[in-house]
Amino acid sequence: MFLSRRVVTESCEFDGGVLVDEKGMIERILTRENVESLLTAKNNIKVIDGGDLALMAGVIDSHVHVNEPGRTSWEGYVTATQAAAAGGITTIIDMPLNSIPPTTTLENLKTKIAAAREEVFVDVGFWGGIVPGNEMELHDMVRAGVVGFKGFLADSGVAEFPNVHKIELGNLFSILNGTGTVLAFHAELEVNNTTTECEGFDCSDPHLYSTYLASHPPEMELEAVSLIASYLPQSDVHVHIVHVSAAGVVPILEKARLGRIHAGNKGWRGGVTAETCHHYLTLSSEQIPAGHTEYKCSPPIRNNTNKEKLWEYIKDHRLDLIASDHSPSVASLKSSNFMESWGGVSSVQFGLSLFWTQAKARGLKLGDVSHYLSAGPAHLCGLQERKGAIRPGLDADLIFFDPNASFVVTPDVILYKNKISPYMNTVLNGKVIQTYIRGQLVYSEGQIIGGPKGILLLKDGY
């Protein structure tokens, strides 16, 4: 029995408890009065009392690049999932790149599975990848249990994961029709002779963030999302846009969603969803110093006006979920040159506190945290009947969270492999005290507890 004077769900907070069965499933949700009655009737129930700490559903991070195997020096399953547990994350979904091999065939997925099994401290699911020529692999990966597929419309940054071309999109939608899977896009397209290389821009100082920002204008996102939206009337495939940076994307997606709903689509959010990321909600281009490529990501961090527009959409529930897009690398790839450095922000451990720091300042509640960081990702990944909420029948993936505590991001608290962060020495509000997977303690007050307790979220037989 987990007790708290502040049990948090999407819709309310209350004083009570969560009864967990021997399988690690939530059996009952109880008010304090019902808790006292049950404990009086049964004196053999183990009680874990969090007092005034918030008891919340564990976070699901649906956008994490683990990189194992092949680039394990960048990140691996042990370090990524330990960092996740420390951040109150009870499930991560591993992106199909930047591992070698990428998760673009069933055999490559099996290679990923072999690397991850027995190594994970939280539960792990997998995205498959869409690349030119792997269309015949997609149904096999659906049957294996990938949550969906991710593809790029522009260069991915790694040669083994080439981008999809416009001419291939119609065939992709046709192949995936009726599968119930998700088709996710890194939505950027080169437009108006733009290029993600330095040619065509004033590259006299590639150490300036403004040089890199100019190479990824908002139009690249708007054009890509408009192209994707044009295929939706002929398809029932759930389309998801990852890491929305340009706020102007949201109205385009809303129009596409309404069209789907009016046509009778009964899927979650009409089968048209989008995420944004902690760095787009926390940082702005104006604050990025020259040479500090720990801030580099794609799409880029844009200006403060754009950031506040994203927050407007969050407060109005016009975006669907928040993810980390944890995309680490070794330090040697983070040179001071923005045009050459690896693009990716490392933050899987700090997403909950990053979001709460900004959300609290804007008047949002802990229920909003559960909505965007737990329930939304669960729905996207088809896990809503298993995870993402405090509800009977779901896994008892729970955290005790102190919303009033604060801490400083320093290298000694970072558990992911390469201790690189744009948040170094930043004070964050909200601190994870304990993390539980199916009722089992995996993290407590700065320490990983015991060995790996996570499982791989796949179909039976895999």
Order of alpha helices (4+ residues) and beta strands (2+ residues): beta-beta-beta-alpha-beta-beta-beta-alpha-beta-alpha-beta-beta-alpha-beta-alpha-beta-alpha-alpha-beta-alpha-beta-alpha-alpha-beta-alpha-alpha-alpha-beta-beta-beta-beta
